[in-house]
Amino acid sequence: MLKLGEQLGIVLLTLMACYILVRYMLISGAKVLPYPPRPPTIPVIGNIMDIRTPSAWLKLTKYKKTYGLGRSVFVLNFLKAMNDLLEKCASKYSDRPVLTFANDLVGLNRVDSEEWHAQCKLAHAALGPATVIDYIIMQEDIMAGLAKDLLKTPKNFYSLIHVAAGKIVITITYGTQPSTTEDEFIFIAEKVNRIGTQAAMPGTYLCDILPILAYGRQAVHDMLNKPFEYVKKEMVYVSPLQAGTAPPSLVQRLLSDPPENITNMEERIKGTARSMYVAGADTVYSAMLTFILAMALNWNKQHLAQVEVDRVVGTDRLPMIEDMPNLPYELFGWFLTPGLAYRSSKDNVYEGYFIPKSTIVIPMCGQWIPTCADVPTPG
């Protein structure tokens, strides 16, 4: 007689087999037109392994349809297709992928349209033109410290730049100064970022393929609540001799003077603050690493940039934010990775190919950049 554990194992395997069979029958039965072209697949798991490489974005430039177990991914490599689907048919391609691990288990829940607009309103209220000047000195101090650290240990530039980028975003968001508390917040936020980066890639976790599998979300809970509660504590008025000491920050401003017509305020402030780190830290980090790469690969441009800095700034101080109008070199016209993934909300047909509902659509933004042959020579 089978033991209880063996019986449960057989039941689970049977349910999994039935799930795969039903999904296959539903998808196969609904399809009349062919799918877009795709690379060779492995039985059952399709192309799920193709995406698990450090240079997956290069592979995606060649693929039109890739990985998934009962789930389709449509990679757009051409500008016309991107415009036709994501612009002209935006109503069918505005959803975001449903990722069980990221959304339901870890707590990186999808933000619907209403929530997104509310968080944008909060961010704009706290980071308008009149308030950003409050953060200039802080940014310059952190960058001066980074410059000194790079002189001492240039081989550690990866980690030094990562920490500096995190400090800027954490300080703007929560007002904390370089300290043990801030380091804790950076550690928590980076942990969530690592989880989120992996979880946002469909197929990384088995529970994205079979949503029956699930587990915890402590890191995301800490990221939402610990720094937020720290700011609230610092804002508390104790006595005339011990008033609230929270420095200016996004969270402090929103708690002190919340915008009107925003419901569920505290939870939305937490979500807005979390989004600041998720969106901001890696952006700053990537831009700074891009600068180092550009200078290492282009010595002549490095010389021109140095001449420009010496001409505008001199040799007695570091560049300041007020020098930016006179320093036109910039970093953001660089290589572009795939854009954010979308999800089709309805079955659709494009160029004679069937695109089923819930297909993940990835636009290859790098394909938007004109090639050298397409760009006329200046003058």
NORNOR-V755148 format. One record per backbone hydrogen bond with DSSP energy under -0.5 kcal/mol. NH is the residue of the N-H (numbers start at 1). CO is the residue of the C=O. If there is no record, write none. Layout:
nh=NH co=CO
nh=NH co=CO
This chain:
nh=7 co=3
nh=8 co=4
nh=9 co=5
nh=10 co=6
nh=11 co=7
nh=12 co=8
nh=13 co=9
nh=14 co=10
nh=15 co=11
nh=16 co=12
nh=17 co=13
nh=18 co=14
nh=19 co=15
nh=20 co=16
nh=21 co=17
nh=22 co=18
nh=23 co=19
nh=24 co=20
nh=25 co=21
nh=26 co=22
nh=27 co=23
nh=28 co=24
nh=29 co=25
nh=30 co=26
nh=31 co=27
nh=39 co=65
nh=42 co=46
nh=45 co=43
nh=46 co=42
nh=48 co=45
nh=50 co=47
nh=51 co=47
nh=51 co=48
nh=52 co=49
nh=53 co=51
nh=56 co=53
nh=58 co=55
nh=59 co=55
nh=60 co=56
nh=61 co=57
nh=61 co=58
nh=62 co=59
nh=63 co=59
nh=66 co=73
nh=67 co=47
nh=68 co=45
nh=70 co=68
nh=74 co=360
nh=75 co=64
nh=75 co=73
nh=76 co=74
nh=76 co=362
nh=77 co=75
nh=82 co=78
nh=83 co=79
nh=84 co=80
nh=85 co=81
nh=86 co=82
nh=87 co=82
nh=87 co=83
nh=88 co=83
nh=90 co=87
nh=92 co=89
nh=93 co=89
nh=93 co=90
nh=95 co=343
nh=99 co=97
nh=100 co=98
nh=103 co=99
nh=104 co=99
nh=104 co=100
nh=105 co=100
nh=106 co=101
nh=108 co=102
nh=109 co=107
nh=112 co=110
nh=116 co=112
nh=117 co=113
nh=118 co=114
nh=119 co=115
nh=120 co=116
nh=121 co=117
nh=122 co=118
nh=123 co=119
nh=124 co=120
nh=125 co=121
nh=126 co=122
nh=127 co=123
nh=131 co=128
nh=132 co=128
nh=133 co=129
nh=134 co=131
nh=135 co=132
nh=136 co=133
nh=139 co=135
nh=140 co=136
nh=141 co=137
nh=142 co=138
nh=143 co=139
nh=144 co=140
nh=145 co=141
nh=146 co=142
nh=147 co=143
nh=148 co=144
nh=149 co=145
nh=150 co=146
nh=151 co=147
nh=152 co=148
nh=153 co=149
nh=156 co=153
nh=157 co=154
nh=160 co=156
nh=161 co=157
nh=162 co=158
nh=163 co=159
nh=164 co=160
nh=165 co=161
nh=166 co=162
nh=167 co=163
nh=168 co=164
nh=169 co=165
nh=170 co=166
nh=171 co=167
nh=172 co=168
nh=173 co=169
nh=174 co=170
nh=175 co=170
nh=175 co=171
nh=176 co=170
nh=183 co=179
nh=184 co=180
nh=185 co=181
nh=186 co=182
nh=187 co=183
nh=188 co=184
nh=189 co=185
nh=190 co=186
nh=191 co=187
nh=192 co=188
nh=193 co=189
nh=194 co=190
nh=195 co=191
nh=196 co=192
nh=197 co=193
nh=198 co=194
nh=199 co=195
nh=200 co=196
nh=201 co=198
nh=202 co=200
nh=204 co=201
nh=208 co=205
nh=209 co=205
nh=209 co=206
nh=210 co=206
nh=213 co=210
nh=221 co=217
nh=222 co=218
nh=223 co=219
nh=224 co=220
nh=225 co=221
nh=226 co=222
nh=227 co=222
nh=229 co=225
nh=230 co=226
nh=231 co=227
nh=232 co=228
nh=233 co=229
nh=234 co=230
nh=235 co=231
nh=236 co=232
nh=236 co=233
nh=238 co=236
nh=238 co=242
nh=239 co=242
nh=242 co=239
nh=245 co=234
nh=246 co=234
nh=250 co=172
nh=251 co=173
nh=253 co=249
nh=254 co=250
nh=255 co=251
nh=256 co=252
nh=257 co=253
nh=262 co=259
nh=263 co=261
nh=268 co=264
nh=269 co=265
nh=270 co=266
nh=271 co=267
nh=272 co=268
nh=273 co=269
nh=274 co=270
nh=275 co=271
nh=276 co=272
nh=277 co=273
nh=278 co=274
nh=279 co=275
nh=280 co=276
nh=281 co=277
nh=282 co=277
nh=284 co=280
nh=285 co=281
nh=286 co=282
nh=287 co=283
nh=288 co=284
nh=289 co=285
nh=290 co=286
nh=291 co=287
nh=292 co=288
nh=293 co=289
nh=294 co=290
nh=295 co=291
nh=296 co=292
nh=297 co=293
nh=298 co=294
nh=302 co=298
nh=303 co=299
nh=304 co=300
nh=305 co=301
nh=306 co=302
nh=307 co=303
nh=308 co=304
nh=309 co=305
nh=310 co=306
nh=311 co=307
nh=312 co=308
nh=313 co=309
nh=314 co=309
nh=314 co=310
nh=323 co=320
nh=324 co=321
nh=326 co=323
nh=327 co=324
nh=334 co=332
nh=339 co=363
nh=342 co=361
nh=343 co=95
nh=344 co=359
nh=345 co=92
nh=346 co=92
nh=348 co=355
nh=350 co=353
nh=353 co=350
nh=354 co=34
nh=355 co=348
nh=356 co=354
nh=358 co=344
nh=359 co=356
nh=360 co=72
nh=361 co=342
nh=362 co=74
nh=362 co=360
nh=363 co=340
nh=363 co=361
nh=364 co=76
nh=365 co=363
nh=367 co=364
nh=368 co=365
nh=369 co=366
nh=374 co=371
nh=375 co=371
nh=375 co=372
nh=376 co=374
